[in-house]
């Protein structure tokens, strides 16, 4: 235990936690509302989409790759899902499957291009981001979709905690989804052979290849996971704002990259 604590003190995470705690102390003195449960729950919900996008990007970064197209993937996935819900009147389960499938296919396409063209991942994904946004703008004419069905646009409150007279902290579905994604991804990356092989591929791709690791298969898996989570993040984003915007994911690009 003592050696574990010593290693943690020397890690980047320890310094990051120290900086975060410093800001918490400063902001606590700056405003009396900062340390309230209401504020923290609101912050967590506000950053739930960013967190989901960052978790997907993290999986790609572990393999030594990069995906800049996830913001465009989120925009395309949520718009196609919104079209299926409002124009085709498909049931909720089918709408979700459609949105997540679109996101997954876009990630698969990125992985195939990177593997077959032997090109730098950042060049491929920046290019695909431009293509995805351009095609979405072309086929939609830049028009947003309003009037999402109630099951999607209405805020789903899991439970509330009273914090004062006529005040309560509401724990909503985006918070639960973010936590489930974080725990599930942590389990995959730390407790499964898939996670260990993704780390091995990122640590030394040539050594991983010579040891028999199927680089192409795991590269596809990483980009598919990232795009699947991008699609999920896009669907949650549409739920939070109550509509489907063509460039909905564009504002989350740099925040998610920095978080990852």
Helices and strands as residue ranges (DSSP letters): H 2-9, H 12-30, H 37-46, H 48-62, H 70-86, H 92-117, H 121-140, H 150-153, E 157-164, E 167-172, H 173-191, H 193-203, H 205-210, H 215-241, G 250-252, H 253-259
